[in-house]
Amino acid sequence: MIISFHYNIGNQGIFHNSIMFVKKALFAVPNSKSLPIGLVARFSSATGDIGVTVNDKTGVATVKLQRAPVNSLNTGFLKNIESTLDSLEKEKARGLILTSGLPKIFTAGLDILELYNCTTESLTTFWTQLQSTWLKLHATSFPSVALINGHAPGAGCQLAMSCEYRIMLGPKYTIGLNETKMGIIAPFWFVDTMIDTLGPRQAELALTSGKLFTSSEALKVGLIDEEVGSEEEGVAKAEAFLSQYATIPGTARKLTKLMIREKTISNLVKNKDKDLKNVIDLITSAQVQKGLGLYLQSLKKK
Ligand SMILES: CCCCCCCCCCC/C=C/C(=O)SCCNC(=O)CCNC(=O)[C@H](O)C(C)(C)COP(=O)(O)OP(=O)(O)OC[C@H]1O[C@@H](n2cnc3c(N)ncnc32)[C@H](O)[C@@H]1OP(=O)(O)O
C-alpha cells in the first residue's frame, strides 16, 4: 500500500506564494511490497516547473528544477524556488536534495535575457528576487544537499555552494563562477560564498580566471564533496549524508549553521542596496551590454 499526497504549489496567480498540502488519495498498488511512501508534488508555469517529492519516513524533500532548456534563473523561476523553500520550512522538512529534472544541466545560472537589454526597473525586480531567494536557500533551517546532475556555471554554482553538501555526477559536467570570462564581475556575496567554500587562495584563482571545474577538479579543490558515477548513486549518497542529522537536535544544528554563515549572510542583508546599485551600474553600461549580446550570440551559434 502506498499513501500518496499531492500538493499543489501555486505561483503566478491563483495559488500565489503558497503550497497547499492536500491529502488527495489513498490507493493500493498491486504486487508491490516495499514501495516508498511519499508526498509527491509538481507545479507548472511559464516560468518553470518545480517537482517536489517528500519522503514521509525521513521528511527529506527532493526538489527538481525544471525550466527548459537549461534551467536558467529568471525572476519567476527564482520566485518559485523561494516559495518552495518557504513551504518546506512551513511543513518542517527534515532535509533538502536540490537537483535538476533536466538532462545534462543543473542550472545554467542567471537567465542572461534578464540582464541583456534590461531596464533599471526590470533589473531591480530581478536582482532583488535573486538576493531574496539566495538568502532563503543559504539559511534553510533544514540540511541541504545539491545533487549536481549537470553543468552548473555562474549562479548555478552559487546555488550549489549554498547547500551544505555537494554531490556531482561525473565526469562530463562543469561547475564554477565564470563571470570574469563573460567580462562581468561576480557580486561580493558570490565571492564571499566561494571563499567560504574554497578558502581565499583557491577562490581567488577560480574567480579571477572564471574557472569552470570538471567534477574531478572540483573534488580536488573542495568545491564538491563527492563525485558519483550515476544519479542513483548520488541520491543514495545524499540520503546517507542527510540521515546523520536524524539524531541531531534540529535547533542546535540550525543555530550552528547560521553562526557559521552569519558573516556572509549579514554582509548581503546590510548591503543589499549597494549590491543592487553596483549591478545596475555595471550591467546597464554600454560596454557590458555589448559583451552580453555577443555572449548570447555565441551561445546561440553553437
Ligand atoms: C563593483 C562590483 C560590481 C558587481 C556587479 C555584479 C554584476 C552582475 C553579476 C552577474 C552574475 C552572473 C551570474 C550568472 O549566472 S551569468 C550566467 C552564467 N552561465 C553561463 O555562462 C552558461 C551559459 N550557457 C552554457 O554554457 C551552455 O548553454 C550550457 C553548458 C549551460 C548548456 O549547453 P548546451 O549545449 O546543452 O545548450 P545550449 O548552449 O545550446 O543552450 C540551449 C539554449 O539555452 C540558451 N542559454 C544557455 N544558457 C543560458 C543562460 N544562462 N541564459 C539564457 N539563455 C541561455 C542558449 O542560448 C540556447 O538558446 P537557443 O535554444 O535559443 O539557441
The ligand as a MOL file (V3000), in Angstrom:
LIG
                    3D

  0  0  0     0  0            999 V3000
M  V30 BEGIN CTAB
M  V30 COUNTS 63 65 0 0 0
M  V30 BEGIN ATOM
M  V30 1 C 31.9070 46.5260 -8.4040 0
M  V30 2 C 31.2650 45.1600 -8.3640 0
M  V30 3 C 30.1530 45.0350 -9.3080 0
M  V30 4 C 29.4960 43.6900 -9.2460 0
M  V30 5 C 28.3180 43.7000 -10.1240 0
M  V30 6 C 27.7370 42.3440 -10.3840 0
M  V30 7 C 27.2630 42.2450 -11.8010 0
M  V30 8 C 26.3340 41.1360 -12.1410 0
M  V30 9 C 26.8530 39.7920 -11.9030 0
M  V30 10 C 26.0720 38.7710 -12.6560 0
M  V30 11 C 26.3940 37.4250 -12.1550 0
M  V30 12 C 26.0600 36.3990 -13.1840 0
M  V30 13 C 25.8280 35.1390 -12.8930 0
M  V30 14 C 25.4490 34.1580 -13.9130 0
M  V30 15 O 24.9530 33.1270 -13.6050 0
M  V30 16 S 25.6430 34.5840 -15.5530 0
M  V30 17 C 25.2630 33.1150 -16.4680 0
M  V30 18 C 26.3600 32.1330 -16.3750 0
M  V30 19 N 26.0420 30.9930 -17.1950 0
M  V30 20 C 26.6540 30.7090 -18.3210 0
M  V30 21 O 27.5810 31.3690 -18.7520 0
M  V30 22 C 26.1370 29.4780 -19.0500 0
M  V30 23 C 25.9620 29.7150 -20.4990 0
M  V30 24 N 25.4620 28.5120 -21.1190 0
M  V30 25 C 26.2400 27.4610 -21.4430 0
M  V30 26 O 27.4120 27.4270 -21.2180 0
M  V30 27 C 25.5570 26.3110 -22.1060 0
M  V30 28 O 24.3160 26.7440 -22.6050 0
M  V30 29 C 25.3090 25.1060 -21.1580 0
M  V30 30 C 26.6380 24.4080 -20.8720 0
M  V30 31 C 24.6380 25.5220 -19.8720 0
M  V30 32 C 24.3880 24.1020 -21.9020 0
M  V30 33 O 24.9320 23.7680 -23.1500 0
M  V30 34 P 24.0080 23.0220 -24.2400 0
M  V30 35 O 24.8810 22.7680 -25.4160 0
M  V30 36 O 23.3060 21.8850 -23.6230 0
M  V30 37 O 22.8610 24.0760 -24.5620 0
M  V30 38 P 22.9650 25.3820 -25.4600 0
M  V30 39 O 24.2340 26.1110 -25.1920 0
M  V30 40 O 22.6860 25.0220 -26.8810 0
M  V30 41 O 21.8000 26.2630 -24.8600 0
M  V30 42 C 20.4330 25.9820 -25.1620 0
M  V30 43 C 19.6810 27.2900 -25.2220 0
M  V30 44 O 19.7360 27.9120 -23.9420 0
M  V30 45 C 20.2710 29.2320 -24.0570 0
M  V30 46 N 21.0290 29.5290 -22.8300 0
M  V30 47 C 22.0490 28.8690 -22.3210 0
M  V30 48 N 22.4580 29.3910 -21.1670 0
M  V30 49 C 21.6620 30.4540 -20.9410 0
M  V30 50 C 21.5710 31.4280 -19.9130 0
M  V30 51 N 22.3790 31.4030 -18.8320 0
M  V30 52 N 20.6380 32.3650 -20.0010 0
M  V30 53 C 19.7920 32.4060 -21.0500 0
M  V30 54 N 19.8120 31.5070 -22.0680 0
M  V30 55 C 20.7420 30.5480 -22.0140 0
M  V30 56 C 21.1420 29.1650 -25.2890 0
M  V30 57 O 21.3260 30.4320 -25.8130 0
M  V30 58 C 20.3270 28.2820 -26.1810 0
M  V30 59 O 19.2870 29.0780 -26.7110 0
M  V30 60 P 18.6490 28.7670 -28.1400 0
M  V30 61 O 17.9390 27.4490 -27.9820 0
M  V30 62 O 17.7290 29.9130 -28.4010 0
M  V30 63 O 19.7870 28.7000 -29.1380 0
M  V30 END ATOM
M  V30 BEGIN BOND
M  V30 1 1 1 2
M  V30 2 1 2 3
M  V30 3 1 3 4
M  V30 4 1 4 5
M  V30 5 1 5 6
M  V30 6 1 6 7
M  V30 7 1 7 8
M  V30 8 1 8 9
M  V30 9 1 9 10
M  V30 10 1 10 11
M  V30 11 1 11 12
M  V30 12 2 12 13
M  V30 13 1 13 14
M  V30 14 2 14 15
M  V30 15 1 14 16
M  V30 16 1 16 17
M  V30 17 1 17 18
M  V30 18 1 18 19
M  V30 19 1 19 20
M  V30 20 2 20 21
M  V30 21 1 20 22
M  V30 22 1 22 23
M  V30 23 1 23 24
M  V30 24 1 24 25
M  V30 25 2 25 26
M  V30 26 1 25 27
M  V30 27 1 27 28
M  V30 28 1 27 29
M  V30 29 1 29 30
M  V30 30 1 29 31
M  V30 31 1 29 32
M  V30 32 1 32 33
M  V30 33 1 33 34
M  V30 34 2 34 35
M  V30 35 1 34 36
M  V30 36 1 34 37
M  V30 37 1 37 38
M  V30 38 2 38 39
M  V30 39 1 38 40
M  V30 40 1 38 41
M  V30 41 1 41 42
M  V30 42 1 42 43
M  V30 43 1 43 44
M  V30 44 1 43 58
M  V30 45 1 44 45
M  V30 46 1 45 46
M  V30 47 1 45 56
M  V30 48 1 46 47
M  V30 49 1 46 55
M  V30 50 2 47 48
M  V30 51 1 48 49
M  V30 52 1 49 50
M  V30 53 2 49 55
M  V30 54 1 50 51
M  V30 55 2 50 52
M  V30 56 1 52 53
M  V30 57 2 53 54
M  V30 58 1 54 55
M  V30 59 1 56 57
M  V30 60 1 56 58
M  V30 61 1 58 59
M  V30 62 1 59 60
M  V30 63 2 60 61
M  V30 64 1 60 62
M  V30 65 1 60 63
M  V30 END BOND
M  V30 END CTAB
M  END
